[in-house]
Amino acid sequence: MNVARRPKHRRTSTGPRRRELLQALWIFQRATPYQLWKLTRPDNKHDRLTRDNLLDLEDHPLVRIESVQEDKRQVWVLTKRGRGEARQLLEPKGIRVSVLRKQEYAPDTGELLGTGYDDHAAAVTLTAAELHRAGIGHRLGFQTEIGHRLRTGYVQRADLVVREP
């Protein structure tokens, strides 16, 4: 007997919601539903709508779950198809492109590789989400890992930069 994974009453993503989630994943590469909720719709009371929209985008296959953390947080990323759609949705042009997170498996164990989602990356994304929620910066004004060339020739990378849209 097959048990349905998703409830039938789940809302499907609308144009604006789809755009917001794809843009946020384009900028931050990976994020949890909680972080995406804070980045896209911080005025909503909870992240249920964000979770429903992620499931709808997964059905189309524009996003996928990269990993599930020990505390049961799901980490979502764009698929190749989702990345292509996000590229078309992004305005203004010139927003830094995130890396496509490919699914690679260890040949000997079959275990999924490259699913490291460290606390530092999560903290950077959550900081951007909380700044956006507080009214500081625009969702598309955040960029991560921006290099700043020093006089010595070295490049110092900023974890998070907020720019005017």
DSSP file (Angstrom, degrees, kcal/mol; ACC not computed):
  #  RESIDUE AA STRUCTURE BP1 BP2  ACC     N-H-->O    O-->H-N    N-H-->O    O-->H-N    TCO  KAPPA ALPHA  PHI   PSI    X-CA   Y-CA   Z-CA
    1    1 A M              0   0    0      0, 0.0     2,-0.4     0, 0.0     0, 0.0   0.000 360.0 360.0 360.0 126.5    0.0    0.0    0.0
    2    2 A N        -     0   0    0      3,-0.0     2,-0.5     0, 0.0     0, 0.0  -0.729 360.0-151.8 -87.7 132.5    1.4    3.4   -1.0
    3    3 A V        -     0   0    0     -2,-0.4     2,-0.1     2,-0.0     3,-0.0  -0.906  24.6-114.3-104.2 129.1    0.9    6.2    1.4
    4    4 A A        -     0   0    0     -2,-0.5     4,-0.0     1,-0.2    -1,-0.0  -0.389  18.5-155.4 -62.8 131.9    0.7    9.7   -0.1
    5    5 A R  S    S+     0   0    0     -2,-0.1    -1,-0.2     1,-0.1    -2,-0.0   0.820  77.3  45.1 -77.1 -32.2    3.7   11.8    0.9
    6    6 A R  S    S-     0   0    0     49,-0.0    -1,-0.1     4,-0.0     2,-0.1  -0.896  88.5-112.8-118.3 141.6    1.9   15.1    0.5
    7    7 A P    >   -     0   0    0      0, 0.0     3,-1.2     0, 0.0    -2,-0.1  -0.407  22.0-129.4 -68.4 148.0   -1.5   16.1    1.6
    8    8 A K  T 3  S+     0   0    0      1,-0.2    -2,-0.0    -2,-0.1     0, 0.0   0.769 105.1  61.6 -68.0 -25.8   -4.0   16.8   -1.2
    9    9 A H  T 3  S+     0   0    0      2,-0.0    -1,-0.2     0, 0.0    -3,-0.0   0.432  75.1 129.5 -83.3   2.6   -5.0   20.2    0.2
   10   10 A R    <   -     0   0    0     -3,-1.2     2,-0.2     1,-0.1    39,-0.0  -0.288  61.1-120.3 -60.3 137.1   -1.4   21.5   -0.2
   11   11 A R        -     0   0    0      1,-0.1     2,-0.2     3,-0.0    45,-0.2  -0.527  22.3-129.7 -76.9 144.8   -1.3   24.9   -2.0
   12   12 A T        -     0   0    0     -2,-0.2    41,-0.1     1,-0.1     2,-0.1  -0.630  34.3 -91.3 -91.8 156.8    0.7   25.1   -5.2
   13   13 A S        -     0   0    0     -2,-0.2     2,-0.2    40,-0.2    -1,-0.1  -0.392  37.5-144.8 -70.9 140.9    3.3   27.8   -5.6
   14   14 A T     >  -     0   0    0     -2,-0.1     4,-2.9     1,-0.1     5,-0.3  -0.492  32.4 -95.8 -93.6 170.4    2.3   31.0   -7.2
   15   15 A G  H  > S+     0   0    0      1,-0.2     4,-2.4     2,-0.2     5,-0.2   0.928 123.5  44.3 -53.6 -52.1    4.4   33.1   -9.6
   16   16 A P  H  > S+     0   0    0      0, 0.0     4,-2.5     0, 0.0    -1,-0.2   0.913 115.8  46.8 -63.4 -41.5    5.7   35.5   -6.8
   17   17 A R  H  > S+     0   0    0      2,-0.2     4,-2.4     1,-0.2     5,-0.2   0.920 112.8  49.7 -65.4 -43.3    6.3   32.7   -4.3
   18   18 A R  H  X S+     0   0    0     -4,-2.9     4,-2.3     1,-0.2     5,-0.2   0.934 112.3  48.4 -59.3 -46.8    8.1   30.6   -6.9
   19   19 A R  H  X S+     0   0    0     -4,-2.4     4,-2.6    -5,-0.3     5,-0.2   0.924 111.0  49.9 -60.1 -47.7   10.3   33.5   -7.9
   20   20 A E  H  X S+     0   0    0     -4,-2.5     4,-2.4     1,-0.2    -1,-0.2   0.914 112.8  45.4 -61.1 -45.7   11.2   34.4   -4.3
   21   21 A L  H  X S+     0   0    0     -4,-2.4     4,-2.2     2,-0.2    -1,-0.2   0.911 114.2  47.7 -67.8 -42.1   12.2   30.9   -3.4
   22   22 A L  H  X S+     0   0    0     -4,-2.3     4,-1.8    -5,-0.2    -1,-0.2   0.902 113.1  49.3 -65.1 -40.4   14.3   30.3   -6.6
   23   23 A Q  H  X S+     0   0    0     -4,-2.6     4,-2.0    -5,-0.2    -2,-0.2   0.925 110.6  49.8 -63.7 -44.4   16.0   33.7   -6.1
   24   24 A A  H  X S+     0   0    0     -4,-2.4     4,-2.5     1,-0.2    -2,-0.2   0.909 112.8  46.3 -63.1 -42.2   16.9   33.0   -2.5
   25   25 A L  H  X S+     0   0    0     -4,-2.2     4,-1.5     1,-0.2    53,-0.2   0.815 108.7  57.3 -70.6 -28.5   18.3   29.6   -3.4
   26   26 A W  H  < S+     0   0    0     -4,-1.8    72,-0.5    -5,-0.2    -2,-0.2   0.920 114.0  38.4 -63.7 -43.3   20.2   31.2   -6.3
   27   27 A I  H  < S+     0   0    0     -4,-2.0   117,-0.3     1,-0.2    -2,-0.2   0.913 127.7  30.9 -76.2 -44.3   21.9   33.6   -3.9
   28   28 A F  H  < S-     0   0    0     -4,-2.5     2,-2.7    -5,-0.2    -2,-0.2   0.451  87.4-144.6 -99.9  -1.0   22.5   31.4   -0.9
   29   29 A Q  S  < S+     0   0    0     -4,-1.5    49,-0.6    -5,-0.2     2,-0.3  -0.251  77.5  22.1  68.8 -52.1   23.0   28.0   -2.6
   30   30 A R  E     +A   77   0A   0     -2,-2.7     2,-0.3    47,-0.1    47,-0.2  -0.996  68.0 160.4-145.5 148.1   21.3   26.0    0.2
   31   31 A A  E     -A   76   0A   0     45,-1.7    45,-2.9    -2,-0.3    91,-0.0  -0.989  34.5-113.1-162.1 158.0   18.9   26.9    2.9
   32   32 A T     >  -     0   0    0     -2,-0.3     4,-2.5    43,-0.2     5,-0.2  -0.548  38.8-107.9 -88.4 161.0   16.4   25.4    5.3
   33   33 A P  H  > S+     0   0    0      0, 0.0     4,-2.5     0, 0.0     5,-0.2   0.884 121.3  56.0 -56.8 -37.8   12.6   26.1    5.0
   34   34 A Y  H  > S+     0   0    0      2,-0.2     4,-2.0     1,-0.2     5,-0.1   0.929 109.6  44.9 -60.1 -45.6   12.9   28.3    8.1
   35   35 A Q  H  > S+     0   0    0      1,-0.2     4,-2.0     2,-0.2    -1,-0.2   0.905 113.2  50.1 -65.9 -41.5   15.6   30.4    6.5
   36   36 A L  H  X S+     0   0    0     -4,-2.5     4,-2.2     2,-0.2     5,-0.4   0.876 108.5  53.6 -65.2 -36.6   13.7   30.7    3.3
   37   37 A W  H  X S+     0   0    0     -4,-2.5     4,-2.2    -5,-0.2    -1,-0.2   0.941 110.8  45.7 -60.6 -47.9   10.6   31.7    5.1
   38   38 A K  H  < S+     0   0    0     -4,-2.0    -2,-0.2     1,-0.2    -1,-0.2   0.818 115.7  47.7 -66.6 -31.0   12.6   34.5    6.9
   39   39 A L  H  < S+     0   0    0     -4,-2.0    -1,-0.2    -5,-0.1    -2,-0.2   0.812 126.2  23.7 -78.7 -30.9   14.2   35.6    3.6
   40   40 A T  H  < S+     0   0    0     -4,-2.2    -3,-0.2    -5,-0.2    -2,-0.2   0.855 136.7  12.0-106.8 -43.5   11.0   35.6    1.5
   41   41 A R    ><  +     0   0    0     -4,-2.2     3,-1.8    -5,-0.4    -2,-0.1  -0.476  61.1 158.5-136.6  64.2    7.9   36.1    3.7
   42   42 A P  T 3  S+     0   0    0      0, 0.0    -1,-0.1     0, 0.0    -4,-0.1   0.692  73.0  65.4 -65.4 -16.3    9.0   37.2    7.2
   43   43 A D  T 3  S+     0   0    0     -6,-0.1     2,-0.1    -3,-0.1    -5,-0.1   0.635  79.4  99.5 -81.9 -12.9    5.6   38.6    7.9
   44   44 A N  S <  S-     0   0    0     -3,-1.8     3,-0.0    -7,-0.2    -3,-0.0  -0.427  79.7-127.2 -69.5 150.9    3.9   35.2    7.7
   45   45 A K  S    S-     0   0    0     -2,-0.1     2,-0.3     1,-0.1    -1,-0.1   0.795  83.4  -0.7 -72.3 -28.8    3.1   33.6   11.1
   46   46 A H  S    S-     0   0    0     -9,-0.0     3,-0.4     0, 0.0     4,-0.2  -0.914  73.5-104.3-152.3 176.2    4.9   30.3   10.3
   47   47 A D  S  > S+     0   0    0     -2,-0.3     4,-2.6     1,-0.2     5,-0.2   0.232  81.1 109.2 -94.7  14.3    6.8   28.5    7.5
   48   48 A R  H  > S+     0   0    0      1,-0.2     4,-2.6     2,-0.2    -1,-0.2   0.909  80.6  48.7 -57.1 -45.7    4.0   26.2    6.4
   49   49 A L  H  > S+     0   0    0     -3,-0.4     4,-2.4     1,-0.2    -1,-0.2   0.890 110.9  51.2 -63.9 -39.0    3.4   28.0    3.1
   50   50 A T  H  > S+     0   0    0     -4,-0.2     4,-2.3     2,-0.2    -2,-0.2   0.928 110.8  48.3 -63.1 -44.6    7.1   28.0    2.4
   51   51 A R  H  X S+     0   0    0     -4,-2.6     4,-2.1     2,-0.2    -2,-0.2   0.917 111.5  49.8 -62.5 -43.7    7.3   24.3    3.0
   52   52 A D  H  X S+     0   0    0     -4,-2.6     4,-2.0     1,-0.2    -1,-0.2   0.907 111.4  49.2 -60.8 -42.1    4.3   23.6    0.7
   53   53 A N  H  X S+     0   0    0     -4,-2.4     4,-2.5     2,-0.2    -1,-0.2   0.868 108.3  53.0 -68.0 -36.3    5.9   25.7   -2.0
   54   54 A L  H  X S+     0   0    0     -4,-2.3     4,-2.1     2,-0.2    -1,-0.2   0.912 109.0  49.8 -63.1 -41.6    9.2   23.9   -1.7
   55   55 A L  H  X S+     0   0    0     -4,-2.1     4,-1.6     2,-0.2    -2,-0.2   0.880 110.9  49.9 -63.8 -37.8    7.3   20.6   -2.2
   56   56 A D  H  X S+     0   0    0     -4,-2.0     4,-0.8     2,-0.2    -2,-0.2   0.915 110.7  48.6 -66.6 -42.7    5.5   22.0   -5.2
   57   57 A L  H  <>S+     0   0    0     -4,-2.5     5,-3.0     1,-0.2     6,-0.7   0.838 108.3  55.2 -65.7 -31.7    8.8   23.1   -6.7
   58   58 A E  H  <5S+     0   0    0     -4,-2.1    -1,-0.2     3,-0.2    -2,-0.2   0.862 101.8  57.7 -67.4 -35.3   10.3   19.7   -6.0
   59   59 A D  H  <5S+     0   0    0     -4,-1.6    -1,-0.2     1,-0.2    -2,-0.2   0.757 109.5  44.2 -63.6 -24.2    7.4   18.1   -8.0
   60   60 A H  T  <5S-     0   0    0     -4,-0.8    -1,-0.2    -3,-0.5    -2,-0.2   0.239 118.4-117.5 -94.7  12.4    8.5   20.2  -11.0
   61   61 A P  T   5S+     0   0    0      0, 0.0    21,-0.4     0, 0.0    20,-0.3   0.646  79.3 122.7 -55.0  89.8   11.9   19.3  -10.3
   62   62 A L  S   <S+     0   0    0     -5,-3.0    17,-2.2     1,-0.2     2,-0.3   0.659  76.2  23.6-103.0 -25.2   13.3   22.7   -9.6
   63   63 A V  E     -B   78   0A   0     -6,-0.7     2,-0.3    15,-0.3    15,-0.2  -0.909  64.4-171.5-135.1 163.9   14.6   22.1   -6.1
   64   64 A R  E     -B   77   0A   0     13,-2.3    13,-2.4    -2,-0.3     2,-0.6  -0.976  34.2 -99.6-149.9 161.2   15.6   19.0   -4.1
   65   65 A I  E     -B   76   0A   0     -2,-0.3    11,-0.3    11,-0.2     3,-0.1  -0.755  30.6-173.4 -82.6 122.5   16.5   18.1   -0.6
   66   66 A E  E     -     0   0A   0      9,-3.4     2,-0.3    -2,-0.6    -1,-0.2   0.887  63.7 -20.0 -82.9 -41.9   20.3   18.0   -0.4
   67   67 A S  E     -B   75   0A   0      8,-1.2     8,-2.9    49,-0.0     2,-0.5  -0.984  50.4-128.8-158.5 164.7   20.5   16.6    3.2
   68   68 A V  E     -B   74   0A   0     -2,-0.3     6,-0.2     6,-0.2     5,-0.0  -0.991  33.2-137.0-121.0 120.9   18.7   16.2    6.4
   69   69 A Q    >   -     0   0    0      4,-3.2     3,-2.1    -2,-0.5     6,-0.0  -0.166  27.8-100.3 -73.2 168.3   20.6   17.4    9.5
   70   70 A E  T 3  S+     0   0    0      1,-0.3    -1,-0.1     2,-0.1    -2,-0.0   0.829 125.8  54.6 -58.3 -33.0   20.8   15.6   12.8
   71   71 A D  T 3  S-     0   0    0      2,-0.1    -1,-0.3     1,-0.0    -2,-0.1   0.230 124.5-105.1 -87.5  15.6   18.2   17.9   14.2
   72   72 A K  S <  S+     0   0    0     -3,-2.1     2,-0.3     1,-0.3    -2,-0.1   0.508  70.4 148.8  76.7   8.5   15.8   17.0   11.3
   73   73 A R        -     0   0    0     -5,-0.0    -4,-3.2   -41,-0.0     2,-0.4  -0.589  41.5-138.1 -72.2 131.4   16.3   20.3    9.4
   74   74 A Q  E     - B   0  68A   0     -2,-0.3     2,-0.6    -6,-0.2    -6,-0.2  -0.742   8.5-149.1 -88.9 138.2   16.0   19.7    5.6
   75   75 A V  E     - B   0  67A   0     -8,-2.9    -9,-3.4    -2,-0.4    -8,-1.2  -0.949  15.6-158.4-110.3 120.6   18.6   21.6    3.5
   76   76 A W  E     +AB  31  65A   0    -45,-2.9   -45,-1.7    -2,-0.6     2,-0.3  -0.739  12.8 176.9-103.5 146.3   17.2   22.5    0.0
   77   77 A V  E     -AB  30  64A   0    -13,-2.4   -13,-2.3    -2,-0.3     2,-0.2  -0.909  33.0 -96.5-138.1 165.1   19.1   23.3   -3.1
   78   78 A L  E     - B   0  63A   0    -49,-0.6    23,-0.5    -2,-0.3   -15,-0.3  -0.568  31.2-137.9 -79.8 147.5   18.4   24.1   -6.8
   79   79 A T     >  -     0   0    0    -17,-2.2     4,-2.6    -2,-0.2     5,-0.2  -0.437  35.7 -96.7 -88.1 175.4   18.4   21.4   -9.4
   80   80 A K  H  > S+     0   0    0      1,-0.2     4,-1.9     2,-0.2     5,-0.1   0.922 129.2  47.4 -60.1 -43.1   20.0   22.1  -12.8
   81   81 A R  H  > S+     0   0    0    -20,-0.3     4,-2.0     1,-0.2    -1,-0.2   0.903 111.9  50.3 -64.7 -41.5   16.5   22.9  -14.2
   82   82 A G  H  > S+     0   0    0    -21,-0.4     4,-2.6     1,-0.2    -2,-0.2   0.869 107.9  53.3 -64.9 -37.3   15.7   25.2  -11.2
   83   83 A R  H  X S+     0   0    0     -4,-2.6     4,-2.1     2,-0.2    -1,-0.2   0.895 107.7  51.1 -64.7 -40.0   19.0   27.0  -11.7
   84   84 A G  H  X S+     0   0    0     -4,-1.9     4,-1.2     1,-0.2    -2,-0.2   0.901 112.7  45.6 -63.9 -40.5   18.1   27.7  -15.3
   85   85 A E  H  X S+     0   0    0     -4,-2.0     4,-1.4     1,-0.2    -2,-0.2   0.896 110.7  53.1 -69.7 -38.6   14.7   29.0  -14.3
   86   86 A A  H  X S+     0   0    0     -4,-2.6     4,-1.3     1,-0.2    -2,-0.2   0.884 103.9  57.2 -62.4 -38.2   16.2   31.1  -11.5
   87   87 A R  H  < S+     0   0    0     -4,-2.1     3,-0.3     1,-0.2    -1,-0.2   0.890 107.5  47.8 -59.8 -39.4   18.6   32.7  -14.0
   88   88 A Q  H  < S+     0   0    0     -4,-1.2    -1,-0.2     1,-0.2    -2,-0.2   0.805 111.8  50.8 -70.9 -29.2   15.7   33.9  -16.1
   89   89 A L  H  < S+     0   0    0     -4,-1.4     2,-0.4    -3,-0.1    -1,-0.2   0.675  85.4 106.1 -82.3 -18.1   13.9   35.3  -13.1
   90   90 A L     <  -     0   0    0     -4,-1.3     4,-0.1    -3,-0.3     5,-0.0  -0.496  51.3-166.1 -77.7 123.3   16.7   37.3  -11.7
   91   91 A E        +     0   0    0     -2,-0.4     2,-0.2     1,-0.1    49,-0.1  -0.952  67.1  47.3-143.7 134.4   16.6   41.1  -12.0
   92   92 A P  S >  S-     0   0    0      0, 0.0     3,-0.6     0, 0.0    -1,-0.1   0.483  91.3-131.8 -74.4 158.1   18.6   43.1  -11.7
   93   93 A K  T 3  S+     0   0    0      1,-0.2     3,-0.1    -2,-0.2    -2,-0.1  -0.298  83.3  58.8 -70.5 162.7   21.3   41.3  -13.7
   94   94 A G  T 3   +     0   0    0      1,-0.3     2,-0.3    -4,-0.1    -1,-0.2   0.499  63.5 145.1  94.6   3.7   24.7   41.0  -12.2
   95   95 A I    <   -     0   0    0     -3,-0.6    -1,-0.3     1,-0.1    48,-0.1  -0.609  62.7 -97.2 -74.4 134.4   23.7   39.1   -9.1
   96   96 A R        -     0   0    0     -2,-0.3     2,-0.3     1,-0.1    -1,-0.1  -0.230  39.5-123.1 -57.3 135.0   26.5   36.7   -8.2
   97   97 A V        -     0   0    0     -3,-0.1     2,-0.1     1,-0.0    -1,-0.1  -0.618  18.5-136.8 -84.7 133.6   25.7   33.2   -9.4
   98   98 A S        -     0   0    0    -72,-0.5     2,-0.3    -2,-0.3   -70,-0.1  -0.479  28.9 -99.2 -82.7 162.0   25.7   30.3   -6.9
   99   99 A V        -     0   0    0     -2,-0.1     2,-0.4     1,-0.1    -1,-0.1  -0.585  35.4-111.1 -81.6 140.7   27.3   27.0   -7.6
  100  100 A L        -     0   0    0     -2,-0.3     2,-1.1     1,-0.1   -21,-0.1  -0.597  27.0-138.3 -71.0 126.2   25.1   24.1   -8.9
  101  101 A R        -     0   0    0    -23,-0.5     2,-0.2    -2,-0.4    -1,-0.1  -0.757  24.3-161.4 -90.1  98.6   25.0   21.5   -6.1
  102  102 A K        -     0   0    0     -2,-1.1     2,-0.8   -23,-0.1   -23,-0.0  -0.490  20.3-118.8 -81.8 149.6   25.3   18.2   -8.0
  103  103 A Q        +     0   0    0     -2,-0.2     2,-0.4     9,-0.0    11,-0.1  -0.802  41.3 173.6 -87.3 112.3   24.3   14.9   -6.5
  104  104 A E  E     -C  113   0B   0     -2,-0.8     9,-4.0     9,-0.6     2,-0.4  -0.960  14.2-156.3-123.2 141.9   27.4   12.7   -6.4
  105  105 A Y  E     -C  112   0B   0     -2,-0.4     7,-0.2     7,-0.3     6,-0.1  -0.896  25.9-107.8-119.4 144.8   27.7    9.3   -4.8
  106  106 A A     >  -     0   0    0      5,-2.8     4,-2.5    -2,-0.4     5,-0.1  -0.536  27.6-139.5 -66.9 129.6   30.7    7.5   -3.4
  107  107 A P  T  4 S+     0   0    0      0, 0.0    -1,-0.1     0, 0.0    -2,-0.0   0.831  97.2  41.7 -65.0 -31.7   31.4    4.6   -5.8
  108  108 A D  T  4 S+     0   0    0      1,-0.1    -2,-0.0     3,-0.1    -3,-0.0   0.844 129.9  22.4 -86.6 -33.0   32.2    2.1   -3.2
  109  109 A T  T  4 S-     0   0    0      2,-0.1     3,-0.1     0, 0.0    -1,-0.1   0.664  88.7-132.0-106.5 -20.0   29.5    2.8   -0.6
  110  110 A G     <  +     0   0    0     -4,-2.5     2,-0.2     1,-0.3     3,-0.0   0.579  54.9 150.5  76.5   8.6   26.8    4.5   -2.7
  111  111 A E        -     0   0    0     -5,-0.1    -5,-2.8     1,-0.1    -1,-0.3  -0.506  55.4-103.7 -77.4 142.2   26.7    7.2    0.0
  112  112 A L  E     -C  105   0B   0     -7,-0.2     3,-0.3    -2,-0.2    -7,-0.3  -0.482  41.7-155.1 -67.0 127.6   25.7   10.8   -1.1
  113  113 A L  E     +C  104   0B   0     -9,-4.0    -9,-0.6    -2,-0.2    -1,-0.0  -0.584  62.9  32.6-100.6 163.5   28.8   13.0   -1.2
  114  114 A G  S    S+     0   0    0     -2,-0.2    -1,-0.2     1,-0.1    -9,-0.0   0.798  70.8 127.4  68.3  31.5   29.1   16.8   -0.8
  115  115 A T        +     0   0    0     -3,-0.3     2,-0.3     2,-0.0    -1,-0.1   0.154  26.7 140.7-104.9  19.5   26.3   17.3    1.6
  116  116 A G        +     0   0    0      1,-0.1     2,-0.4   -49,-0.0   -49,-0.0  -0.459  21.0 172.9 -65.8 124.2   28.3   19.2    4.1
  117  117 A Y        -     0   0    0     -2,-0.3    -1,-0.1     4,-0.0    -2,-0.0  -0.830  18.2-162.6-131.5  91.5   26.2   22.0    5.5
  118  118 A D     >  -     0   0    0     -2,-0.4     4,-1.9     1,-0.1     5,-0.2  -0.239  30.7-110.7 -80.2 166.5   28.2   23.5    8.3
  119  119 A D  H  > S+     0   0    0      1,-0.2     4,-2.2     2,-0.2     5,-0.1   0.799 115.2  59.3 -64.1 -29.8   27.0   25.7   11.1
  120  120 A H  H  > S+     0   0    0      2,-0.2     4,-2.1     1,-0.2    -1,-0.2   0.943 106.2  45.6 -66.6 -47.3   28.9   28.7    9.7
  121  121 A A  H  > S+     0   0    0      1,-0.2     4,-2.1     2,-0.2    -2,-0.2   0.897 113.8  50.6 -61.9 -39.9   27.1   28.6    6.3
  122  122 A A  H  X S+     0   0    0     -4,-1.9     4,-2.5     1,-0.2    -1,-0.2   0.893 108.9  51.5 -64.3 -39.1   23.8   28.2    8.2
  123  123 A A  H  X S+     0   0    0     -4,-2.2     4,-2.4     2,-0.2    -2,-0.2   0.880 108.2  51.4 -66.7 -38.0   24.6   31.2   10.4
  124  124 A V  H  X S+     0   0    0     -4,-2.1     4,-2.1     2,-0.2    -2,-0.2   0.938 113.0  44.9 -63.8 -46.6   25.4   33.4    7.4
  125  125 A T  H  X S+     0   0    0     -4,-2.1     4,-2.2     1,-0.2    -2,-0.2   0.908 114.2  48.9 -64.2 -42.3   22.1   32.5    5.8
  126  126 A L  H  X S+     0   0    0     -4,-2.5     4,-2.6     2,-0.2    -1,-0.2   0.868 108.2  54.4 -66.5 -36.3   20.2   33.0    9.0
  127  127 A T  H  X S+     0   0    0     -4,-2.4     4,-2.5     2,-0.2    -1,-0.2   0.931 109.5  47.6 -61.3 -45.7   21.9   36.4    9.6
  128  128 A A  H  X S+     0   0    0     -4,-2.1     4,-2.5     1,-0.2    -2,-0.2   0.908 111.7  51.3 -61.2 -41.3   20.7   37.6    6.2
  129  129 A A  H  X S+     0   0    0     -4,-2.2     4,-2.3     1,-0.2    -2,-0.2   0.916 111.8  45.8 -63.2 -43.5   17.2   36.3    6.9
  130  130 A E  H  X S+     0   0    0     -4,-2.6     4,-1.8     2,-0.2    -1,-0.2   0.868 111.9  51.5 -70.1 -35.9   17.1   38.1   10.2
  131  131 A L  H  <>S+     0   0    0     -4,-2.5     5,-2.9     2,-0.2     4,-0.3   0.924 112.0  47.3 -63.2 -43.8   18.4   41.3    8.7
  132  132 A H  H ><5S+     0   0    0     -4,-2.5     3,-1.4     1,-0.2    -2,-0.2   0.911 110.3  52.1 -63.2 -42.1   15.8   41.1    6.0
  133  133 A R  H 3<5S+     0   0    0     -4,-2.3    -1,-0.2     1,-0.3    -2,-0.2   0.848 107.3  53.2 -62.3 -34.2   13.1   40.5    8.6
  134  134 A A  T 3<5S-     0   0    0     -4,-1.8    -1,-0.3     2,-0.2    -2,-0.2   0.460 124.1-104.3 -80.9  -1.2   14.3   43.6   10.5
  135  135 A G  T < 5S+     0   0    0     -3,-1.4     2,-0.7    -4,-0.3    -3,-0.2   0.599  79.4 132.0  90.4  11.6   13.9   45.7    7.4
  136  136 A I      < -     0   0    0     -5,-2.9    -1,-0.3    -6,-0.2    -2,-0.2  -0.875  66.4 -12.3-100.4 118.1   17.7   45.9    6.6
  137  137 A G  S    S-     0   0    0     -2,-0.7     2,-0.3    -3,-0.1    -2,-0.1   0.177  78.8 -89.9  79.8 158.9   18.5   45.2    3.1
  138  138 A H    >   -     0   0    0     25,-0.5     3,-2.3     1,-0.1     4,-0.4  -0.787  34.8-113.0-103.7 149.4   16.5   43.7    0.2
  139  139 A R  G >  S+     0   0    0     -2,-0.3     3,-0.8     1,-0.3    -1,-0.1   0.844 120.3  45.6 -51.0 -38.6   16.5   39.9   -0.4
  140  140 A L  G 3  S+     0   0    0      1,-0.2    -1,-0.3   -49,-0.1    -3,-0.0   0.491  99.6  72.1 -85.9  -2.6   18.3   40.5   -3.7
  141  141 A G  G <  S+     0   0    0     -3,-2.3    22,-3.0   -46,-0.1     2,-0.3   0.482  78.3  94.1 -89.5  -2.9   20.8   42.8   -2.1
  142  142 A F  E <   +D  162   0C   0     -3,-0.8     2,-0.3    -4,-0.4    20,-0.2  -0.710  48.1 173.3 -91.5 140.0   22.6   40.0   -0.2
  143  143 A Q  E     -D  161   0C   0     18,-2.1    18,-2.7    -2,-0.3     2,-0.3  -0.989  16.8-143.8-140.6 150.0   25.6   38.3   -1.6
  144  144 A T  E    S+D  160   0C   0     -2,-0.3    16,-0.2  -117,-0.3    15,-0.2  -0.819  70.6  12.9-116.1 154.7   28.0   35.8    0.0
  145  145 A E  E    S+     0   0C   0     14,-0.8     2,-0.5    13,-0.6    -1,-0.2   0.906  73.4 176.8  52.2  53.1   31.7   35.2   -0.2
  146  146 A I  E     -D  158   0C   0     12,-1.4    12,-2.7    -3,-0.2     2,-0.3  -0.777  23.9-132.0 -90.5 125.5   32.5   38.5   -1.9
  147  147 A G  E     -D  157   0C   0     -2,-0.5     2,-0.5    10,-0.2    10,-0.2  -0.568  17.7-167.5 -81.3 137.7   36.3   39.1   -2.4
  148  148 A H  E     -D  156   0C   0      8,-2.6     8,-2.7    -2,-0.3     2,-0.3  -0.982  19.6-135.1-123.8 116.8   37.9   42.3   -1.4
  149  149 A R  E     -D  155   0C   0     -2,-0.5     6,-0.2     6,-0.2     2,-0.2  -0.556  19.4-149.9 -75.8 128.8   41.5   42.8   -2.7
  150  150 A L    >   -     0   0    0      4,-3.3     3,-2.0    -2,-0.3    -1,-0.0  -0.522  27.8-106.7 -91.9 163.5   43.9   44.1   -0.1
  151  151 A R  T 3  S+     0   0    0      1,-0.3    -1,-0.1    -2,-0.2    -2,-0.0   0.809 119.2  62.2 -59.6 -29.3   46.9   46.3   -0.8
  152  152 A T  T 3  S-     0   0    0      2,-0.1    -1,-0.3     1,-0.1     3,-0.1   0.554 120.2-108.5 -74.5  -6.8   49.2   43.4   -0.2
  153  153 A G  S <  S+     0   0    0     -3,-2.0    -2,-0.1     1,-0.4    -1,-0.1   0.195  80.8 123.6  97.8 -15.2   47.6   41.5   -3.1
  154  154 A Y        -     0   0    0     -5,-0.1    -4,-3.3     1,-0.0     2,-0.5  -0.370  58.4-129.8 -74.0 158.2   45.7   39.1   -0.9
  155  155 A V  E     -D  149   0C   0     -6,-0.2     2,-0.5    -3,-0.1    -6,-0.2  -0.954  14.5-159.4-113.1 123.5   41.9   38.7   -1.2
  156  156 A Q  E     -D  148   0C   0     -8,-2.7    -8,-2.6    -2,-0.5     2,-0.5  -0.881  13.7-144.5 -99.0 130.2   39.8   38.8    1.9
  157  157 A R  E     -D  147   0C   0     -2,-0.5     2,-0.4   -10,-0.2   -10,-0.2  -0.837   3.0-145.6-101.9 128.4   36.4   37.3    1.6
  158  158 A A  E     -D  146   0C   0    -12,-2.7   -12,-1.4    -2,-0.5   -13,-0.6  -0.756   7.6-144.8 -88.4 133.9   33.4   38.7    3.3
  159  159 A D  E    S+     0   0C   0     -2,-0.4   -14,-0.8     1,-0.2     2,-0.4   0.892  84.2  12.0 -64.0 -39.9   30.8   36.1    4.5
  160  160 A L  E     -D  144   0C   0    -16,-0.2     2,-0.4   -15,-0.1    -1,-0.2  -0.990  63.1-174.4-146.0 131.0   27.9   38.4    3.8
  161  161 A V  E     -D  143   0C   0    -18,-2.7   -18,-2.1    -2,-0.4     2,-0.5  -0.983  11.7-153.4-124.5 136.2   27.6   41.7    2.0
  162  162 A V  E     +D  142   0C   0     -2,-0.4     2,-0.3   -20,-0.2   -20,-0.2  -0.953  20.5 176.3-110.9 123.6   24.4   43.8    1.8
  163  163 A R        -     0   0    0    -22,-3.0   -25,-0.5    -2,-0.5    -2,-0.0  -0.878  36.8-100.0-123.0 156.2   24.0   46.1   -1.2
  164  164 A E              0   0    0     -2,-0.3     0, 0.0     1,-0.1     0, 0.0  -0.519 360.0 360.0 -69.7 140.6   21.3   48.3   -2.4
  165  165 A P              0   0    0      0, 0.0    -1,-0.1     0, 0.0   -23,-0.0   0.524 360.0 360.0 -70.0 360.0   19.2   46.7   -5.0
